[in-house]
C-alpha cells in the first residue's frame, strides 16, 4: 500500500538516497545501503515504483559547453568545447511527493551528460554549500531520530535534541537552511557539487577541485511574505514557464584546492580566496513534468564518471553509489 506521511521537519535531510535503522545511535557500526534505504522509508513511507528520496521533481533538457581553461586541468570530454546533450532533473529533498515547495529544506540538481563516445557522465548537486553529514553514520542517525512516533506521527523532540547534540557535523547545513528561504525558481538557484573531486589532465596530473553551478538569471529567494503565499507546487510550473521564454543558463565555476583543504569531508567548505575559473555553461531549453519525462527513469549516481574526472575518498560520496543502487532496484521492481 502506498503511504503518504505528514511533511516532517527535515533538519538537513539532503542529497543522499536515504539512511536508517533502529532507534539507538551506534557510533562504530558499519552502515549498509539496505538499512539506509529502509530508514528513509520509515520516515516517509513507501511510494511504490518511485524514488525513496528527492521523490518530487521536474525534468529538463539542454546542453553543456565546456571551456578551454577547464581542458587545461581535465582531459574529460565534458571540456571539449563542443555541445554535449544533457538530461537534467530538479528536485525537493525527502520521500514525500506532496512536500510543499515552500519547505525550508534542500533542493537538488542532477545532470546526465550524454557524451559523443556513447558514455554518460553524471553529477548530483544541492543548493547548499555544504552537506549535512561527514559520514554515512551521521545520516543514518538522523534518519533514526526522524522516525515518527506512532502516537503523534511526528519525530520525538528528545531524539532530535540528542541527535543535534551528538552530531556537530550536521550543524552548518541546518543553520544555512534555517537562515535562507527557498528559491523563487530552480532557475534562480545555485547548486554545489558538495564533494571534492579530482580533475585528471595530461600525463595523469591530478588537481583537487570543487564546483558549483551559478544561475545567469541571478540568485533570488522567496521573501518571508512570499513564503506564506507562494503555494505548495510553484517550482515545476516556474521552470517550465521560464524555459518557454528562452534557454535558462548556469555557469559551472570550479575552485582549485590548496594543501590542507578538506578532501573527504563534505560538511566543511573550503576557505574563501581559492583560485576559481569558469569551466563551462549549462543551457536548458525545455522543461517538463517528470512523469513520462526523460529524467524519470535515470538513476543519477554521481559516481558514474568518465575519464578525466575522478572521485576522492570522501566516505559520503563513496556511499552514494550502493545506496542509489538499492533504491533504483526497488523502483525497477515496482516496490
C-alpha positions as CSV (number, residue, x, y, z in Angstrom):
1,X,0.0,0.0,0.0
2,X,1.3,3.5,-0.8
3,X,1.6,5.7,2.2
4,X,1.8,9.4,2.4
5,X,3.0,10.6,5.7
6,X,2.9,14.2,7.0
7,X,5.5,16.6,6.0
8,X,8.3,16.3,8.6
9,X,10.9,18.8,9.6
10,X,14.0,17.7,7.7
11,X,16.9,19.0,9.7
12,X,19.3,18.8,6.8
13,X,17.9,15.8,5.0
14,X,20.0,16.4,1.9
15,X,21.2,14.6,-1.1
16,X,22.0,11.0,-0.2
17,X,19.4,8.4,-1.2
18,X,18.5,7.6,2.4
19,X,19.8,6.2,5.7
20,X,18.3,4.5,8.7
21,X,17.6,1.7,11.1
22,X,16.8,1.1,14.8
23,X,16.4,3.8,17.4
24,X,19.8,3.8,19.1
25,X,22.8,5.8,17.9
26,X,25.6,3.4,17.1
27,X,29.0,5.1,16.7
28,X,31.1,2.3,15.3
29,X,28.6,0.2,13.4
30,X,29.2,-0.1,9.7
31,X,26.4,1.4,7.7
32,X,24.8,-0.6,4.9
33,X,22.9,0.6,1.9
34,X,19.8,-1.5,2.6
35,X,19.4,-0.2,6.1
36,X,19.8,3.4,4.7
37,X,17.0,2.9,2.3
38,X,14.9,1.2,4.9
39,X,15.2,4.1,7.2
40,X,14.1,6.7,4.8
41,X,11.1,4.5,4.1
42,X,10.4,4.5,7.8
43,X,10.4,8.3,7.8
44,X,8.3,9.0,4.7
45,X,6.6,5.7,3.8
46,X,6.8,3.8,0.6
47,X,5.6,5.1,-2.8
48,X,5.9,2.0,-4.9
49,X,7.9,2.4,-8.1
50,X,9.2,5.8,-7.0
51,X,12.4,7.3,-5.7
52,X,12.9,6.9,-1.9
53,X,14.5,10.4,-1.6
54,X,14.1,13.6,-3.7
55,X,10.9,12.0,-4.9
56,X,9.3,15.3,-6.1
57,X,11.0,16.6,-9.2
58,X,10.8,18.0,-12.7
59,X,12.8,17.2,-15.9
60,X,14.7,19.5,-18.2
61,X,16.7,19.1,-21.5
62,X,19.6,21.1,-22.9
63,X,23.3,21.1,-23.4
64,X,26.6,21.9,-21.8
65,X,29.6,23.5,-23.4
66,X,33.0,23.4,-21.6
67,X,35.8,25.9,-21.7
68,X,39.5,25.6,-22.8
69,X,40.6,26.7,-19.3
70,X,38.9,23.6,-17.9
71,X,40.5,21.5,-20.5
72,X,43.9,22.6,-19.2
73,X,43.1,20.7,-15.9
74,X,40.9,17.8,-17.1
75,X,41.0,15.7,-20.2
76,X,37.3,14.9,-19.8
77,X,35.2,15.1,-22.9
78,X,33.0,17.5,-20.9
79,X,35.5,20.2,-21.7
80,X,36.0,19.5,-25.4
81,X,34.3,22.8,-26.2
82,X,31.6,21.0,-28.2
83,X,27.9,21.0,-27.1
84,X,27.0,17.9,-25.0
85,X,23.4,16.9,-24.6
86,X,22.2,17.0,-21.0
87,X,19.1,15.4,-19.3
88,X,18.6,17.3,-16.0
89,X,16.4,16.7,-13.0
90,X,15.5,19.3,-10.3
91,X,14.0,18.1,-7.0
92,X,13.0,18.7,-3.4
93,X,14.5,16.5,-0.8
94,X,12.7,13.8,1.1
95,X,10.4,10.9,0.3
96,X,7.1,12.8,0.5
97,X,5.7,13.5,-3.0
98,X,3.5,16.2,-1.5
99,X,6.2,18.1,0.3
100,X,5.5,21.8,-0.3
101,X,7.9,23.9,-2.4
102,X,8.0,26.4,0.4
103,X,9.6,23.9,2.8
104,X,13.0,25.2,4.1
105,X,14.9,22.1,3.0
106,X,17.3,21.1,0.3
107,X,16.8,21.4,-3.5
108,X,18.7,19.3,-5.9
109,X,20.0,19.5,-9.5
110,X,21.1,16.2,-11.2
111,X,22.7,16.1,-14.6
112,X,23.4,13.3,-17.1
113,X,25.8,14.4,-19.8
114,X,25.4,12.2,-22.9
115,X,28.9,12.1,-24.4
116,X,29.7,11.6,-28.1
117,X,31.6,8.4,-27.1
118,X,28.3,6.9,-26.0
119,X,29.2,7.0,-22.4
120,X,27.4,9.1,-19.7
121,X,28.8,11.3,-17.0
122,X,26.6,12.3,-14.1
123,X,26.5,14.9,-11.4
124,X,24.2,15.3,-8.4
125,X,24.3,18.7,-6.6
126,X,22.5,20.5,-3.8
127,X,21.6,24.2,-3.2
128,X,23.6,24.3,0.0
129,X,27.4,24.9,0.0
130,X,27.9,22.0,2.4
131,X,26.4,18.6,3.2
132,X,24.7,17.7,6.5
133,X,26.8,14.6,7.3
134,X,30.5,14.0,7.3
135,X,29.9,10.2,7.3
136,X,27.1,7.9,6.3
137,X,26.7,7.1,10.1
138,X,25.6,10.7,10.8
139,X,22.9,10.5,8.1
140,X,21.8,7.1,9.4
141,X,21.5,8.6,12.9
142,X,19.5,11.5,11.5
143,X,17.0,9.1,9.9
144,X,16.7,7.2,13.2
145,X,16.0,10.4,15.0
146,X,13.3,11.4,12.5
147,X,11.4,8.1,12.7
148,X,7.8,9.3,13.6
149,X,6.3,8.5,17.0
150,X,3.3,6.2,16.3
151,X,1.3,8.2,18.8
152,X,1.9,11.6,17.2
153,X,3.0,10.9,13.7
154,X,5.9,13.3,14.3
155,X,9.6,12.8,15.3
156,X,10.3,12.6,19.0
157,X,11.8,16.0,20.0
158,X,14.0,14.4,22.6
159,X,15.6,12.2,19.9
160,X,16.2,15.1,17.7
161,X,17.7,17.1,20.6
162,X,20.1,14.2,21.3
163,X,21.0,13.9,17.6
164,X,21.9,17.5,17.3
165,X,23.9,17.5,20.5
166,X,25.9,14.5,19.4
167,X,26.4,15.3,15.7
168,X,28.1,18.7,15.2
169,X,28.8,17.9,11.6
170,X,25.1,18.4,10.9
171,X,25.0,21.9,12.3
172,X,26.4,24.0,9.4
173,X,23.9,22.8,6.8
174,X,21.0,23.1,9.3
175,X,21.9,26.6,10.1
176,X,22.2,27.5,6.4
177,X,18.8,26.1,5.7
178,X,17.2,28.0,8.6
179,X,18.8,31.3,7.6
180,X,18.0,31.1,3.8
181,X,14.5,30.9,2.4
182,X,13.9,28.6,-0.6
183,X,14.5,29.9,-4.2
184,X,11.7,31.5,-6.2
185,X,12.6,29.2,-9.0
186,X,15.1,26.5,-9.8
187,X,16.3,28.9,-12.4
188,X,17.3,31.3,-9.6
189,X,19.3,28.9,-7.5
190,X,22.9,28.0,-7.3
191,X,23.9,24.3,-6.9
192,X,27.0,23.0,-5.3
193,X,28.8,19.7,-6.0
194,X,29.3,19.4,-2.3
195,X,32.2,16.8,-2.6
196,X,35.8,17.2,-3.6
197,X,36.7,15.6,-6.9
198,X,39.8,15.1,-9.0
199,X,40.4,16.7,-12.4
200,X,42.9,14.4,-14.3
201,X,44.8,16.0,-17.1
202,X,47.6,15.3,-19.5
203,X,50.2,13.0,-18.0
204,X,47.7,12.0,-15.3
205,X,48.3,15.3,-13.5
206,X,45.7,15.5,-10.7
207,X,44.1,18.6,-9.4
208,X,41.7,18.7,-6.4
209,X,38.5,20.7,-7.3
210,X,35.1,21.6,-6.1
211,X,32.4,23.1,-8.3
212,X,29.1,24.9,-8.3
213,X,26.6,26.0,-10.9
214,X,25.6,29.7,-10.7
215,X,22.4,30.9,-12.5
216,X,22.8,33.6,-15.1
217,X,19.3,34.7,-14.1
218,X,20.7,35.6,-10.7
219,X,20.0,34.1,-7.3
220,X,16.7,35.0,-5.8
221,X,14.9,33.7,-2.7
222,X,11.3,34.0,-1.5
223,X,10.7,36.8,0.9
224,X,9.1,35.9,4.2
225,X,5.8,37.3,2.8
226,X,6.1,35.3,-0.4
227,X,6.9,32.2,1.6
228,X,3.4,32.4,3.1
229,X,1.6,32.9,-0.3
230,X,3.7,31.0,-2.9
231,X,1.7,27.8,-2.7
232,X,2.8,24.2,-2.5
233,X,3.7,23.5,-6.1
234,X,5.2,26.5,-7.8
235,X,8.7,25.2,-8.7
236,X,7.7,23.0,-11.6
237,X,5.5,25.5,-13.5
238,X,8.0,28.3,-12.9
239,X,10.8,26.3,-14.5
240,X,8.6,25.2,-17.4
241,X,7.4,28.8,-18.0
242,X,11.0,30.1,-17.8
243,X,12.3,27.7,-20.4
244,X,9.4,28.7,-22.8
245,X,10.8,32.2,-22.7
246,X,14.3,31.1,-23.8
247,X,17.2,29.0,-22.5
248,X,18.0,29.2,-18.8
249,X,21.7,29.0,-18.1
250,X,24.1,28.3,-15.3
251,X,27.9,28.9,-15.3
252,X,30.0,26.0,-13.9
253,X,32.6,27.5,-11.6
254,X,35.5,25.4,-10.5
255,X,37.5,26.1,-7.4
256,X,41.1,24.7,-7.1
257,X,42.1,23.3,-3.7
258,X,45.2,24.0,-1.8
259,X,47.2,21.7,0.5
260,X,45.3,21.3,3.7
261,X,41.9,22.0,2.2
262,X,39.3,19.3,3.3
263,X,39.3,16.5,0.7
264,X,37.0,13.9,2.4
265,X,34.5,15.9,4.5
266,X,31.6,17.5,2.6
267,X,30.4,19.4,5.6
268,X,33.4,21.7,5.5
269,X,33.5,24.4,2.9
270,X,36.9,25.5,1.5
271,X,38.3,28.8,2.6
272,X,37.5,31.9,0.6
273,X,40.1,33.2,-1.9
274,X,40.9,30.0,-3.7
275,X,41.6,30.2,-7.4
276,X,38.4,29.9,-9.4
277,X,37.6,29.7,-13.1
278,X,34.6,29.1,-15.4
279,X,34.6,25.5,-16.7
280,X,31.5,25.7,-18.9
281,X,27.9,26.8,-19.3
282,X,24.8,24.7,-18.9
283,X,21.8,25.8,-21.1
284,X,18.4,24.2,-20.6
285,X,15.9,24.9,-23.3
286,X,12.9,22.8,-22.3
287,X,11.3,21.5,-19.0
288,X,8.5,19.0,-18.4
289,X,6.9,17.0,-15.6
290,X,9.0,14.1,-14.6
291,X,6.1,11.6,-15.1
292,X,7.0,10.2,-18.5
293,X,9.8,12.7,-18.9
294,X,13.4,12.0,-20.0
295,X,14.7,12.1,-16.4
296,X,12.2,9.9,-14.7
297,X,13.9,6.6,-15.2
298,X,17.5,7.8,-14.7
299,X,19.5,6.8,-11.6
300,X,21.6,9.9,-11.1
301,X,24.5,8.1,-9.4
302,X,27.3,10.8,-9.1
303,X,30.0,8.1,-9.3
304,X,29.0,7.4,-13.0
305,X,32.1,9.2,-14.3
306,X,34.2,9.2,-17.5
307,X,37.9,9.6,-17.9
308,X,39.3,13.0,-16.7
309,X,37.2,13.3,-13.6
310,X,37.6,11.0,-10.6
311,X,36.2,10.7,-7.0
312,X,38.1,11.3,-3.8
313,X,38.0,9.1,-0.7
314,X,35.0,11.1,0.8
315,X,33.0,8.4,2.6
316,X,29.7,10.0,1.9
317,X,30.5,10.3,-1.9
318,X,31.6,6.6,-2.0
319,X,28.4,5.5,-0.1
320,X,26.0,7.2,-2.6
321,X,26.5,4.6,-5.3
322,X,25.4,1.5,-3.4
323,X,22.6,3.4,-1.7
324,X,21.3,4.7,-5.0
325,X,21.5,1.2,-6.4
326,X,19.3,-0.2,-3.7
327,X,16.7,2.4,-4.2
328,X,16.9,2.1,-8.0
329,X,16.4,-1.7,-7.8
330,X,13.3,-1.2,-5.7
331,X,12.0,1.3,-8.3
332,X,12.6,-1.1,-11.2
333,X,10.8,-3.9,-9.4
334,X,7.8,-1.7,-8.7
335,X,8.3,-1.9,-5.0
